[in-house]
Amino acid sequence: MSNVLIIGAGIAGLSAGIYARKSRFDVMMCEAHSIAGGNCTSWRRKGYLFEGGLHWLTGSGMEQPLHKVWREVGALRDESRITNGDPFMVCDWHGQRVSLYRDNVKLETHLCEVSPEDMPRIRELCRDIRRFSSFAMPVTDIPRLKVSEKSPSIIPSGLKMLPALARILPLSALSVTDYAARFRHPAIRLLLMSVVNPNYDAVALLVTLGCFASGDGGYLEGGSLTLTANMVKRFEELGGIIRYNTKVTKVQIVNGRACGVVAGGETIRADAVIITSDTLTAIDTFFDVPLREKWMRTMCMNMNRNGVLLMCSFVSIGVETDLSDLPESMTFPLEKPIEHAGQRITHLAYKLYADSAGYAPKGCSAITLIITGNTYDYWKQARDQGCYDEHKKELFEQICTALEKQLPAIKGKVAVWDVATPLTYERYCGTWHGSWMTITPPGTKRVFYPCRLKHIGNLYFAGQRIMPPGGTPPAVSTGRTAVQYLCRDFGAVFQS
Ligand SMILES: Cc1cc2nc3c(=O)[nH]c(=O)nc-3n(C[C@H](O)[C@H](O)[C@H](O)COP(=O)(O)OP(=O)(O)OC[C@H]3O[C@@H](n4cnc5c(N)ncnc54)[C@H](O)[C@@H]3O)c2cc1C
């Protein structure tokens, strides 16, 4: 039996590990951290649980082709509970509440009532959402692969997607900000800008809204910890091994083939290596001789462009008050913008987790906020100058002051707070500058990178960076594709 070494036990690594074990390879996974999951994680502080890496799951809907993949890797099971909170998000515009409903008819009626003068644009938005609700991430097999069960043809789902495909060109020329700016009502503008990062092209926004409208994009009870734990369980049940606290520093290449890795000074031999840690970091650090692949040069060039790396400062706050009567997801404008790391923050969006779901002690609530923006250099400088913790406190205080105005009940009730910066993500997940997804700005082509190399044998890549914009669906899907290449190269039958 050939043995495969997988670098990283995030969603891509676990996916690759599970499919490789099913396809009868011996599998060992090296994970730098003491836990699995990578970016798909949550953390506990003083009885609060802060959901850090999963807000909605594409493929949670049973109709989606990706659902089958989540089931195959054991992430979703018969007993999994998915909630599709509706409204998905609410905007509080100086006391007026405007909701982003998943239900398309309800959304259209509601928004037209809120802003009759925006009616033509609202109708167009809802028409686009309906078109994009047939949009699905295809699940395919690579050519010339022996498979235990062929993936269904993508032609029927491709045909259903035709109406959405016709909208891709005009929408991809607009940023989310441009798209939102066409609406006169400020609350509708703010709602649309709070779903995905406003620098994405408008396709990303419509794909997301279409996903919600189709009954997909739900929240798995237990969130990222459950998703990860279910996959670890499946991998270990299949006989896979994870070595934690084992950071790979080099991939060994001999005679044009990958034959193992170096981790903690130890050489671990393998017949094949699958790299699922961030591809950008891997390209930079794992190889003694730089790899000559064209797609890697393209990736590095694309990712070097300003603003495409999605990163954040993640603020989590535990409050000793029950906020369960408020919407779970809220966006609101700030009376006074927050100046932070050269950025001007004009609005905030928070997620609320009440005690009933096990996220906070009884009668208390957990609040999380994602402040996106490329602040890597700012935090790095703060760390180098010894004022990292001070800057974290400063950001927390600014956010907390703004939140107290919005949620007076939390005043004096903060029991715990925490700020994770891009440096935190870099340290714990090894991602390039702490970035956990890739922004697809307007006017740029979506490039999907191959999972294998032309010039080096037995070496494969998977992970969010391979399929921008990333997230857990590309992670699980590229893990599967990498193993399909592995199977084809080793003459094995791919088992799903
Ligand atoms: C705040 C936030 C919110 C998010 N919300 C969502 C959401 O709602 N829906 C969604 O789908 N996605 C969401 N994401 C994105 C999603 O979590 C990630 O894109 C996805 O988990 C990436 O998985 P991955 O396996 O490709 O990479 P990673 O998660 O980066 O996993 C890589 C693994 O490799 C390990 N590693 C790195 N270097 C080494 C080394 N040298 N040796 C050994 N191991 C190494 C890391 O420790 C890590 O475990 C969110 C992410 C964040 C941070």
The ligand as an SDF file (V2000), in Angstrom:
LIG
                    3D

 53 58  0  0  0  0  0  0  0  0999 V2000
  -13.4590   34.8340   10.6800 C   0  0  0  0  0  0  0  0  0  0  0  0
  -13.6830   33.7990    9.6100 C   0  0  0  0  0  0  0  0  0  0  0  0
  -14.9590   33.5620    9.1380 C   0  0  0  0  0  0  0  0  0  0  0  0
  -15.1810   32.5960    8.1460 C   0  0  0  0  0  0  0  0  0  0  0  0
  -16.4590   32.3140    7.7490 N   0  0  0  0  0  0  0  0  0  0  0  0
  -16.6660   31.3190    6.8560 C   0  0  0  0  0  0  0  0  0  0  0  0
  -17.9860   30.8900    6.5250 C   0  0  0  0  0  0  0  0  0  0  0  0
  -18.9750   31.3890    7.0520 O   0  0  0  0  0  0  0  0  0  0  0  0
  -18.1340   29.8980    5.5940 N   0  0  0  0  0  0  0  0  0  0  0  0
  -17.0620   29.3120    5.0000 C   0  0  0  0  0  0  0  0  0  0  0  0
  -17.2540   28.4070    4.1730 O   0  0  0  0  0  0  0  0  0  0  0  0
  -15.8020   29.6880    5.2890 N   0  0  0  0  0  0  0  0  0  0  0  0
  -15.5770   30.6720    6.2080 C   0  0  0  0  0  0  0  0  0  0  0  0
  -14.3050   31.0350    6.5490 N   0  0  0  0  0  0  0  0  0  0  0  0
  -13.1740   30.5380    5.7420 C   0  0  0  0  0  0  0  0  0  0  0  0
  -12.7970   29.1130    6.0370 C   0  0  0  0  0  0  0  0  0  0  0  0
  -12.7620   28.8890    7.4290 O   0  0  0  0  0  0  0  0  0  0  0  0
  -11.4060   28.8210    5.4400 C   0  0  0  0  0  0  0  0  0  0  0  0
  -11.3010   29.3410    4.1280 O   0  0  0  0  0  0  0  0  0  0  0  0
  -11.1720   27.3180    5.3750 C   0  0  0  0  0  0  0  0  0  0  0  0
  -11.3700   26.7450    6.6450 O   0  0  0  0  0  0  0  0  0  0  0  0
   -9.7720   27.0530    4.8610 C   0  0  0  0  0  0  0  0  0  0  0  0
   -9.4840   25.6670    4.9810 O   0  0  0  0  0  0  0  0  0  0  0  0
   -8.1210   25.0610    4.4520 P   0  0  0  0  0  0  0  0  0  0  0  0
   -8.0770   23.6540    4.8710 O   0  0  0  0  0  0  0  0  0  0  0  0
   -7.9610   25.3680    3.0140 O   0  0  0  0  0  0  0  0  0  0  0  0
   -6.9410   25.8890    5.1600 O   0  0  0  0  0  0  0  0  0  0  0  0
   -6.5830   26.1820    6.6800 P   0  0  0  0  0  0  0  0  0  0  0  0
   -7.7720   26.3630    7.4890 O   0  0  0  0  0  0  0  0  0  0  0  0
   -5.5970   27.3160    6.6150 O   0  0  0  0  0  0  0  0  0  0  0  0
   -5.8550   24.8610    7.1740 O   0  0  0  0  0  0  0  0  0  0  0  0
   -4.4940   24.6380    6.9840 C   0  0  0  0  0  0  0  0  0  0  0  0
   -3.9610   23.7810    8.1190 C   0  0  0  0  0  0  0  0  0  0  0  0
   -2.5740   23.5560    7.8910 O   0  0  0  0  0  0  0  0  0  0  0  0
   -1.8540   23.7220    9.1060 C   0  0  0  0  0  0  0  0  0  0  0  0
   -0.4860   24.1120    8.7710 N   0  0  0  0  0  0  0  0  0  0  0  0
   -0.0700   25.2960    8.2540 C   0  0  0  0  0  0  0  0  0  0  0  0
    1.2530   25.2530    8.0360 N   0  0  0  0  0  0  0  0  0  0  0  0
    1.6760   24.0240    8.4240 C   0  0  0  0  0  0  0  0  0  0  0  0
    2.9500   23.3830    8.4380 C   0  0  0  0  0  0  0  0  0  0  0  0
    4.0490   24.0020    8.0150 N   0  0  0  0  0  0  0  0  0  0  0  0
    3.0210   22.1050    8.8870 N   0  0  0  0  0  0  0  0  0  0  0  0
    1.9010   21.4610    9.3200 C   0  0  0  0  0  0  0  0  0  0  0  0
    0.6790   22.0370    9.3420 N   0  0  0  0  0  0  0  0  0  0  0  0
    0.5730   23.2910    8.8870 C   0  0  0  0  0  0  0  0  0  0  0  0
   -2.6290   24.8080    9.8340 C   0  0  0  0  0  0  0  0  0  0  0  0
   -2.3540   24.8000   11.2190 O   0  0  0  0  0  0  0  0  0  0  0  0
   -4.0690   24.4440    9.4870 C   0  0  0  0  0  0  0  0  0  0  0  0
   -4.6050   23.5350   10.4030 O   0  0  0  0  0  0  0  0  0  0  0  0
  -14.0730   31.9260    7.5810 C   0  0  0  0  0  0  0  0  0  0  0  0
  -12.7940   32.1460    8.0690 C   0  0  0  0  0  0  0  0  0  0  0  0
  -12.5940   33.0650    9.1000 C   0  0  0  0  0  0  0  0  0  0  0  0
  -11.2180   33.2490    9.6460 C   0  0  0  0  0  0  0  0  0  0  0  0
  1  2  1  0
  2  3  1  0
  2 52  2  0
  3  4  2  0
  4  5  1  0
  4 50  1  0
  5  6  2  0
  6  7  1  0
  6 13  1  0
  7  8  2  0
  7  9  1  0
  9 10  1  0
 10 11  2  0
 10 12  1  0
 12 13  2  0
 13 14  1  0
 14 15  1  0
 14 50  1  0
 15 16  1  0
 16 17  1  0
 16 18  1  0
 18 19  1  0
 18 20  1  0
 20 21  1  0
 20 22  1  0
 22 23  1  0
 23 24  1  0
 24 25  2  0
 24 26  1  0
 24 27  1  0
 27 28  1  0
 28 29  2  0
 28 30  1  0
 28 31  1  0
 31 32  1  0
 32 33  1  0
 33 34  1  0
 33 48  1  0
 34 35  1  0
 35 36  1  0
 35 46  1  0
 36 37  1  0
 36 45  1  0
 37 38  2  0
 38 39  1  0
 39 40  1  0
 39 45  2  0
 40 41  1  0
 40 42  2  0
 42 43  1  0
 43 44  2  0
 44 45  1  0
 46 47  1  0
 46 48  1  0
 48 49  1  0
 50 51  2  0
 51 52  1  0
 52 53  1  0
M  END
$$$$
